[in-house]
Amino acid sequence: MANGFISELAKRIQENVSKVIIGKDQEIRLLLTSIIARGHVLMEDVPGTGKTVLAKSLARSIDCSFSRIQFTPDLLPGDVTGLSVFDAKKAEFVFKPGPVFTNVLLADEINRATPRTQSALLECMEERQVTADGVTRKLSEPFLVIATQNPIETQGTFPLPEAQLDRFLMKLKIGHLSHEDAVRVLDRFIENDPLQELMPVCTIEEMNRAQKEFSACEVSKPVREYIASVTEFTRLSKNVVLGVSPRGMLQLMRACQAYALIEGRSFVTPDDVKALAIPVLAHRVVVRGAYGETNASEEAVKEALEKAQTPTEQIGRESDR
């Protein structure tokens, strides 16, 4: 069954990543939810909280190709997608693929690049392809973008436009460690770096299978109506300038399907929706007078969850009537 396979696969990867990342089990689980649901992830926090290490740990846990781009103000779109170079021997232009031609792409400090360069990822993230010189080239499957960014208040950053934010399935915060977890990190890293010793525990075929099978997870009609109501209420709030789009609503449902399977269930519950609403929806909401302020957007999503009526009937493998 799909739920047993995906649950076991996620557990295997999470245990492997936890050899490096301590005290962030839920963040790892959400990252796995995104990749199984074929979504991209944006991680925002101050420098040094482990965003890049978490992304690298996930990539090393899957036996697939990995590329990293350090975004800087002088980075050009061609440095991301690739460009045509004249080959003197062949007397013709030859396309040289950029780092996006990979399975897991780490876009480090994405908001340090200019909007022109940031937009180079739009087609890659949505259509999973690159069009250059009139030729469209498909990207490998799976294809996951894990982007990190510093808070927009940080000097020298270019905020991502709403259209690009909407292409990320989730926006996560890593946060600081508790005292106990901080001591465990010191203990683990005192002699060597466990990231260098991390080995793959998942094949590319297994991940492709998980991405194909997750949509079989049951989403009953009451839960679908609940998801629709939550997203509608984000648009009805008087303080919200931009609410959740239909794409955001669909991505919330898909994330819930993957999350339920990771938890070992073959059906989505209202609690899954509540657990994922903020990481999936908050970055899509713009509050009047608070552009880029994550807390204001999160409050708007919480308000929508409170207004939407939670299904009370039994949720499970039931036929829609």
Secondary structure, DSSP 8 states (H G I E B T S, - for coil): -HHHHHHHHHHHHHHHHTTTS-S-HHHHHHHHHHHHTT-EEEEE--TTSSHHHHHHHHHHHEES-EEEEE--TT--HHHHHEEEEEETTTTEEEEEE-TTSSSEEEEETGGGS-HHHHGGGHHHHHHSEEEETTEEEE--SS-EEEEEE--TTSTT-----HHHHTTEEEEE------HHHHHHHHHHHSS--GGGG----EEHHHHHHHHHHGGGSB--HHHHHHHHHHHHHHHH-TTEEE---HHHHHHHHHHHHHHHHHTT-SB--HHHHHHHHHHHHGGG-EETT-TT-HHHHHHHHHHHHHHS----S--SS----
